[in-house]
Amino acid sequence: MSKAQKERLRQARLWWKEQTFSDGDQIIKAYRKRFGVERICAMRDLLKMGVLDAETKKEFRNEVREREERNAMKRERRARRAAERKAGKRSSDFMEDWQDENFFFIAGYTSWGFPYGITWEEAERMEEEEKARESDPMYDPGYLEYLESIMEENPADDMPDDEELPFPQDLDNA
């Protein structure tokens, strides 16, 4: 523990004696504001002081675990992208302008210079959804074309009931 951390904890113990908080979130928020630290750091310090209740301790452990998982995923993505660049599968010159460790695609930048676009998590979720759609027979483009042809052939009052329309797997057998 650094000298600054020891001094902050010493001051925090004095500060804590003056406080009348009962809710864990209020304690954490006040500590963050008073000492200018992140939520995880505030929770860690308050745990060292023995201030937080069991529920807040459990919340802290979950937050730390989630943060570690996110960091591990980022490290894996960075390593994968580096390996792809090294293998020549990814053009680093082109992609460097449009991607970073947080964004799969950077659409632009705010007036303050912050990037916005599609994050890696969103891109992975969209890829999973696309794979799920491809395996769903209702998303078969041939089936949609078939339905459109039926609609063109039959006026609205002569349309068959839903029970009469075959599913895509039935079309293969016909």
GULO-876109 format. One record per residue: residue number from 1; x, y, z of N, C-alpha, C, O in turn; residue in three letters. Coordinates in steps of 0.05 Angstrom, whole numbers. Last residue first. Layout:
BEGIN
(NUM,(X,Y,Z),(X,Y,Z),(X,Y,Z),(X,Y,Z),"ALA");
...
! end
This chain:
BEGIN
(174,(-839,-616,-1023),(-860,-614,-1044),(-848,-616,-1072),(-862,-614,-1092),"ALA");
(173,(-798,-614,-987),(-810,-641,-993),(-830,-640,-1016),(-836,-661,-1028),"ASN");
(172,(-788,-560,-983),(-767,-578,-993),(-778,-605,-1001),(-768,-617,-1020),"ASP");
(171,(-834,-540,-960),(-829,-534,-988),(-808,-552,-1000),(-809,-559,-1023),"LEU");
(170,(-829,-554,-907),(-849,-568,-923),(-844,-563,-952),(-851,-581,-969),"ASP");
(169,(-792,-517,-889),(-783,-545,-890),(-803,-562,-906),(-795,-582,-917),"GLN");
(168,(-824,-469,-891),(-801,-473,-909),(-793,-503,-911),(-786,-512,-932),"PRO");
(167,(-894,-486,-885),(-869,-476,-874),(-846,-483,-893),(-849,-501,-910),"PHE");
(166,(-951,-467,-925),(-931,-487,-916),(-907,-472,-903),(-902,-449,-909),"PRO");
(165,(-1014,-443,-907),(-988,-436,-917),(-968,-456,-907),(-967,-462,-883),"LEU");
(164,(-1061,-457,-881),(-1057,-469,-907),(-1029,-463,-918),(-1020,-476,-937),"GLU");
(163,(-1063,-428,-834),(-1060,-457,-832),(-1053,-470,-859),(-1041,-492,-860),"GLU");
(162,(-1074,-377,-852),(-1047,-383,-842),(-1042,-413,-841),(-1020,-423,-845),"ASP");
(161,(-1113,-382,-913),(-1110,-378,-884),(-1082,-386,-876),(-1068,-400,-891),"ASP");
(160,(-1100,-349,-976),(-1104,-373,-959),(-1100,-366,-930),(-1086,-347,-923),"PRO");
(159,(-1135,-295,-1005),(-1111,-305,-992),(-1117,-329,-975),(-1138,-330,-962),"MET");
(158,(-1177,-270,-1030),(-1172,-298,-1037),(-1148,-310,-1023),(-1140,-333,-1029),"ASP");
(157,(-1174,-217,-1015),(-1197,-233,-1006),(-1194,-262,-1012),(-1208,-279,-999),"ASP");
(156,(-1126,-200,-1041),(-1128,-201,-1012),(-1151,-218,-1002),(-1148,-231,-981),"ALA");
(155,(-1112,-243,-1098),(-1121,-218,-1086),(-1124,-222,-1056),(-1125,-244,-1046),"PRO");
(154,(-1054,-280,-1113),(-1080,-280,-1101),(-1088,-253,-1091),(-1072,-240,-1077),"ASN");
(153,(-1003,-269,-1134),(-1022,-286,-1149),(-1050,-284,-1139),(-1069,-285,-1155),"GLU");
(152,(-978,-239,-1095),(-982,-227,-1121),(-1003,-243,-1137),(-1020,-231,-1151),"GLU");
(151,(-977,-275,-1052),(-992,-250,-1049),(-997,-237,-1076),(-1018,-224,-1079),"MET");
(150,(-943,-313,-1074),(-971,-320,-1067),(-988,-295,-1065),(-1011,-294,-1075),"ILE");
(149,(-896,-283,-1077),(-908,-293,-1101),(-937,-301,-1097),(-954,-296,-1114),"SER");
(148,(-886,-275,-1022),(-892,-252,-1040),(-905,-261,-1065),(-923,-247,-1075),"GLU");
(147,(-875,-327,-1007),(-898,-314,-996),(-906,-290,-1013),(-929,-285,-1017),"LEU");
(146,(-827,-335,-1036),(-850,-352,-1041),(-876,-339,-1031),(-896,-339,-1044),"TYR");
(145,(-794,-298,-1012),(-801,-295,-1040),(-825,-311,-1047),(-842,-302,-1063),"GLU");
(144,(-791,-323,-961),(-803,-296,-964),(-811,-290,-993),(-832,-279,-998),"LEU");
(143,(-765,-370,-975),(-792,-371,-964),(-806,-344,-966),(-829,-343,-973),"TYR");
(142,(-715,-350,-991),(-732,-364,-1010),(-761,-366,-1001),(-779,-364,-1017),"GLY");
(141,(-694,-330,-944),(-703,-311,-964),(-720,-325,-986),(-738,-312,-997),"PRO");
(140,(-712,-351,-881),(-703,-361,-906),(-712,-343,-928),(-736,-339,-932),"ASP");
(139,(-732,-341,-832),(-715,-320,-844),(-703,-329,-870),(-686,-316,-881),"TYR");
(138,(-756,-387,-815),(-773,-364,-821),(-758,-342,-834),(-770,-324,-847),"MET");
(137,(-715,-422,-799),(-727,-425,-825),(-745,-402,-833),(-749,-397,-857),"PRO");
(136,(-656,-400,-770),(-685,-400,-767),(-698,-402,-794),(-692,-385,-812),"ASP");
(135,(-602,-394,-780),(-611,-421,-774),(-642,-423,-771),(-653,-445,-769),"SER");
(134,(-598,-339,-787),(-592,-357,-809),(-602,-385,-805),(-609,-399,-824),"GLU");
(133,(-610,-321,-735),(-628,-316,-757),(-624,-335,-781),(-643,-345,-793),"ARG");
(132,(-563,-336,-708),(-589,-348,-700),(-610,-344,-722),(-626,-362,-727),"ALA");
(131,(-526,-305,-735),(-524,-334,-737),(-550,-347,-729),(-558,-367,-741),"LYS");
(130,(-545,-255,-718),(-545,-261,-746),(-543,-292,-750),(-557,-303,-768),"GLU");
(129,(-536,-258,-663),(-563,-255,-673),(-565,-263,-702),(-585,-275,-711),"GLU");
(128,(-479,-259,-664),(-494,-282,-653),(-523,-281,-663),(-534,-302,-670),"GLU");
(127,(-470,-208,-685),(-461,-231,-700),(-475,-257,-690),(-483,-273,-707),"GLU");
(126,(-491,-176,-645),(-503,-175,-672),(-495,-199,-688),(-511,-210,-703),"MET");
(125,(-455,-188,-604),(-483,-195,-600),(-497,-195,-628),(-514,-213,-633),"ARG");
(124,(-408,-167,-626),(-409,-196,-621),(-438,-205,-617),(-446,-227,-627),"GLU");
(123,(-422,-113,-628),(-416,-127,-653),(-418,-158,-649),(-428,-172,-666),"ALA");
(122,(-428,-102,-573),(-452,-100,-591),(-447,-115,-617),(-465,-129,-627),"GLU");
(121,(-375,-109,-557),(-397,-126,-545),(-421,-126,-563),(-434,-146,-568),"GLU");
(120,(-349,-69,-585),(-342,-97,-591),(-364,-116,-580),(-371,-136,-593),"TRP");
(119,(-396,-18,-606),(-375,-29,-588),(-370,-58,-596),(-386,-70,-611),"THR");
(118,(-404,28,-656),(-411,1,-647),(-389,-10,-630),(-366,-12,-639),"ILE");
(117,(-400,96,-634),(-404,76,-656),(-413,50,-644),(-428,49,-624),"GLY");
(116,(-357,151,-618),(-382,136,-615),(-385,118,-639),(-374,122,-660),"TYR");
(115,(-304,183,-581),(-314,167,-604),(-342,156,-597),(-348,151,-574),"PRO");
(114,(-298,251,-562),(-303,224,-553),(-314,208,-577),(-332,217,-591),"PHE");
(113,(-291,305,-573),(-271,286,-582),(-274,258,-574),(-257,241,-578),"GLY");
(112,(-331,340,-565),(-310,339,-544),(-289,318,-551),(-270,315,-535),"TRP");
(111,(-364,330,-606),(-350,356,-607),(-328,357,-585),(-310,373,-587),"SER");
(110,(-352,260,-620),(-368,282,-610),(-352,308,-612),(-328,307,-618),"THR");
(109,(-338,224,-680),(-329,234,-654),(-347,258,-646),(-356,273,-663),"TYR");
(108,(-358,162,-712),(-350,190,-711),(-341,198,-683),(-337,181,-666),"GLY");
(107,(-360,107,-713),(-376,122,-733),(-368,151,-734),(-371,164,-755),"ALA");
(106,(-318,56,-706),(-321,84,-697),(-335,99,-719),(-324,104,-740),"ILE");
(105,(-330,-9,-691),(-332,10,-712),(-336,38,-700),(-355,42,-686),"PHE");
(104,(-315,-31,-643),(-312,-48,-667),(-312,-29,-691),(-297,-33,-710),"PHE");
(103,(-285,2,-589),(-304,3,-611),(-296,-15,-634),(-273,-14,-644),"PHE");
(102,(-244,-6,-552),(-271,-4,-543),(-291,-7,-565),(-313,-18,-561),"ASN");
(101,(-195,-6,-578),(-200,-28,-559),(-229,-28,-549),(-238,-48,-539),"GLU");
(100,(-217,13,-645),(-199,15,-622),(-206,-7,-603),(-222,-25,-609),"ASP");
(99,(-226,30,-714),(-230,12,-691),(-210,20,-669),(-189,33,-674),"GLN");
(98,(-214,62,-757),(-242,57,-752),(-247,39,-727),(-270,34,-721),"TRP");
(97,(-160,66,-764),(-175,91,-763),(-204,86,-754),(-217,105,-745),"ASP");
(96,(-144,13,-766),(-135,29,-743),(-152,55,-741),(-157,64,-719),"GLU");
(95,(-159,-8,-815),(-176,-13,-792),(-168,5,-768),(-185,10,-751),"MET");
(94,(-118,7,-852),(-146,14,-856),(-162,13,-830),(-176,32,-824),"PHE");
(93,(-71,-15,-828),(-72,13,-836),(-101,23,-839),(-108,44,-830),"ASP");
(92,(-82,-69,-820),(-79,-52,-797),(-81,-22,-804),(-92,-6,-789),"SER");
(91,(-122,-114,-846),(-106,-91,-855),(-104,-71,-832),(-124,-57,-827),"SER");
(90,(-120,-180,-829),(-132,-154,-823),(-112,-132,-831),(-89,-133,-824),"ARG");
(89,(-90,-223,-841),(-119,-225,-845),(-133,-198,-842),(-155,-194,-851),"LYS");
(88,(-37,-225,-829),(-45,-211,-854),(-74,-213,-860),(-83,-204,-881),"GLY");
(87,(-18,-243,-782),(-23,-263,-803),(-31,-251,-829),(-33,-264,-850),"ALA");
(86,(-18,-195,-754),(8,-208,-760),(5,-229,-782),(23,-232,-799),"LYS");
(85,(-72,-186,-750),(-56,-167,-765),(-29,-180,-773),(-20,-176,-795),"ARG");
(84,(-86,-230,-719),(-98,-227,-746),(-81,-208,-763),(-76,-213,-786),"GLU");
(83,(-58,-218,-672),(-51,-243,-687),(-62,-241,-716),(-49,-250,-734),"ALA");
(82,(-85,-171,-658),(-56,-170,-663),(-48,-195,-680),(-32,-192,-698),"ALA");
(81,(-136,-192,-649),(-132,-173,-671),(-103,-171,-678),(-96,-168,-701),"ARG");
(80,(-124,-226,-605),(-135,-237,-630),(-131,-218,-654),(-122,-227,-675),"ARG");
(79,(-107,-188,-567),(-89,-209,-576),(-98,-222,-603),(-82,-227,-620),"ALA");
(78,(-154,-158,-562),(-130,-145,-571),(-110,-166,-582),(-98,-162,-603),"ARG");
(77,(-189,-198,-543),(-195,-185,-569),(-169,-172,-580),(-163,-174,-603),"ARG");
(76,(-165,-210,-494),(-168,-231,-515),(-172,-218,-542),(-160,-227,-562),"GLU");
(75,(-170,-161,-468),(-143,-172,-473),(-144,-193,-495),(-127,-194,-513),"ARG");
(74,(-226,-158,-465),(-211,-138,-480),(-183,-148,-487),(-174,-145,-510),"LYS");
(73,(-236,-202,-431),(-247,-202,-459),(-232,-182,-476),(-226,-187,-499),"MET");
(72,(-210,-184,-385),(-200,-208,-398),(-210,-209,-427),(-195,-217,-445),"ALA");
(71,(-243,-140,-373),(-215,-135,-380),(-203,-160,-394),(-187,-157,-412),"ASN");
(70,(-291,-167,-362),(-290,-148,-384),(-261,-143,-393),(-255,-142,-417),"ARG");
(69,(-273,-196,-317),(-283,-211,-341),(-282,-192,-365),(-273,-200,-387),"GLU");
(68,(-262,-155,-281),(-241,-173,-290),(-248,-188,-315),(-231,-192,-332),"GLU");
(67,(-314,-134,-275),(-293,-117,-287),(-269,-134,-297),(-258,-129,-318),"ARG");
(66,(-339,-177,-251),(-348,-168,-277),(-327,-151,-291),(-323,-153,-315),"GLU");
(65,(-310,-179,-202),(-309,-202,-221),(-318,-194,-249),(-305,-202,-268),"ARG");
(64,(-324,-129,-181),(-296,-135,-187),(-294,-158,-206),(-278,-157,-225),"VAL");
(63,(-379,-136,-175),(-369,-115,-192),(-340,-120,-200),(-332,-117,-223),"GLU");
(62,(-380,-179,-138),(-392,-182,-164),(-381,-161,-184),(-374,-168,-207),"ASN");
(61,(-356,-154,-93),(-343,-178,-106),(-353,-182,-134),(-338,-189,-152),"ARG");
(60,(-395,-115,-84),(-368,-108,-90),(-353,-131,-104),(-341,-127,-125),"PHE");
(59,(-438,-146,-69),(-440,-129,-93),(-412,-121,-102),(-407,-121,-126),"GLU");
(58,(-419,-167,-21),(-425,-185,-43),(-426,-170,-70),(-416,-179,-90),"LYS");
(57,(-415,-120,8),(-391,-135,3),(-395,-154,-20),(-377,-157,-37),"LYS");
(56,(-469,-107,11),(-451,-90,-4),(-425,-103,-10),(-413,-99,-31),"THR");
(55,(-485,-148,45),(-497,-146,18),(-479,-129,0),(-475,-135,-23),"GLU");
(54,(-456,-138,93),(-452,-163,78),(-462,-161,49),(-449,-170,30),"ALA");
(53,(-436,-68,96),(-451,-92,105),(-446,-115,86),(-432,-112,66),"ASP");
(52,(-375,-30,108),(-396,-40,91),(-410,-65,102),(-397,-81,115),"LEU");
(51,(-332,-19,143),(-356,-3,144),(-380,-15,130),(-403,-11,138),"VAL");
(50,(-279,-36,148),(-300,-51,161),(-327,-37,162),(-342,-42,181),"GLY");
(49,(-238,-14,120),(-245,0,145),(-267,-16,160),(-272,-10,184),"MET");
(48,(-237,-46,76),(-214,-47,94),(-221,-35,121),(-211,-43,142),"LYS");
(47,(-285,-28,53),(-283,-56,63),(-260,-59,83),(-262,-72,103),"LEU");
(46,(-270,23,38),(-290,20,59),(-291,-9,70),(-297,-13,94),"LEU");
(45,(-233,10,-2),(-224,24,22),(-244,21,45),(-237,16,68),"ASP");
(44,(-267,-16,-39),(-244,-30,-28),(-235,-17,-2),(-230,-30,18),"ARG");
(43,(-302,26,-52),(-312,1,-39),(-290,-14,-25),(-293,-24,-3),"MET");
(42,(-267,61,-76),(-281,69,-52),(-291,45,-37),(-289,43,-13),"ALA");
(41,(-251,30,-120),(-231,39,-100),(-244,47,-74),(-235,40,-53),"CYS");
(40,(-300,26,-147),(-286,2,-138),(-265,9,-116),(-263,-5,-96),"ILE");
(39,(-311,81,-159),(-329,65,-142),(-314,40,-130),(-317,35,-106),"ARG");
(38,(-252,124,-154),(-273,109,-169),(-288,91,-149),(-280,88,-126),"GLU");
(37,(-245,185,-114),(-236,159,-124),(-259,145,-139),(-282,153,-137),"VAL");
(36,(-249,232,-81),(-243,233,-110),(-232,207,-122),(-213,207,-137),"GLY");
(35,(-264,237,-29),(-236,230,-34),(-229,228,-64),(-206,224,-71),"PHE");
(34,(-318,255,-31),(-299,267,-12),(-270,262,-19),(-253,280,-17),"ARG");
(33,(-342,222,-70),(-342,251,-73),(-321,264,-55),(-307,283,-64),"LYS");
(32,(-334,171,-48),(-323,178,-75),(-321,208,-78),(-300,218,-88),"ARG");
(31,(-362,176,-1),(-334,171,0),(-321,179,-26),(-299,191,-27),"TYR");
(30,(-415,183,-21),(-402,204,-5),(-372,201,-4),(-357,221,-6),"ALA");
(29,(-421,133,-46),(-423,158,-62),(-409,181,-47),(-395,196,-59),"LYS");
(28,(-417,98,-3),(-398,96,-25),(-397,122,-41),(-376,133,-48),"ILE");
(27,(-460,114,28),(-433,114,39),(-413,115,17),(-394,132,17),"ILE");
(26,(-502,103,-6),(-498,131,3),(-469,133,14),(-456,153,8),"GLN");
(25,(-499,48,-11),(-494,64,-34),(-489,93,-27),(-473,107,-40),"ASP");
(24,(-510,30,42),(-484,26,30),(-478,43,7),(-456,53,3),"GLY");
(23,(-543,71,90),(-544,57,65),(-517,54,52),(-502,74,51),"ASP");
(22,(-529,103,132),(-538,75,138),(-538,58,113),(-534,34,114),"SER");
(21,(-488,156,158),(-500,141,136),(-509,113,146),(-497,102,164),"PHE");
(20,(-464,197,186),(-487,183,198),(-502,167,177),(-527,165,178),"THR");
(19,(-395,216,201),(-418,210,184),(-440,195,198),(-435,182,218),"GLN");
(18,(-351,222,233),(-369,245,231),(-394,238,216),(-413,254,217),"GLU");
(17,(-322,176,225),(-332,181,252),(-353,204,252),(-370,204,269),"LYS");
(16,(-303,182,173),(-325,163,178),(-337,168,206),(-362,165,209),"TRP");
(15,(-259,217,178),(-284,226,163),(-307,208,171),(-329,218,175),"TRP");
(14,(-223,183,202),(-232,207,216),(-258,217,204),(-276,225,218),"LEU");
(13,(-218,145,161),(-227,137,188),(-237,160,204),(-257,159,218),"ARG");
(12,(-198,177,120),(-224,166,117),(-235,156,144),(-259,159,149),"ALA");
(11,(-147,189,137),(-166,211,136),(-195,200,134),(-213,212,145),"GLN");
(10,(-126,137,132),(-125,150,157),(-146,173,158),(-161,175,178),"ARG");
(9,(-134,128,77),(-148,112,96),(-148,124,124),(-168,122,138),"LEU");
(8,(-98,168,57),(-127,169,50),(-143,153,70),(-164,162,79),"ARG");
(7,(-50,147,77),(-60,173,86),(-89,176,80),(-104,187,97),"GLU");
(6,(-47,100,47),(-48,99,77),(-59,125,88),(-74,125,107),"LYS");
(5,(-45,121,-5),(-67,104,3),(-70,102,34),(-92,103,44),"GLN");
(4,(4,148,-2),(-21,163,-8),(-45,147,0),(-64,158,11),"ALA");
(3,(40,107,6),(37,127,27),(10,142,23),(-3,148,42),"LYS");
(2,(11,44,-17),(28,68,-20),(22,87,3),(3,84,18),"SER");
(1,(17,-23,0),(0,0,0),(18,25,0),(37,27,15),"MET");
! end
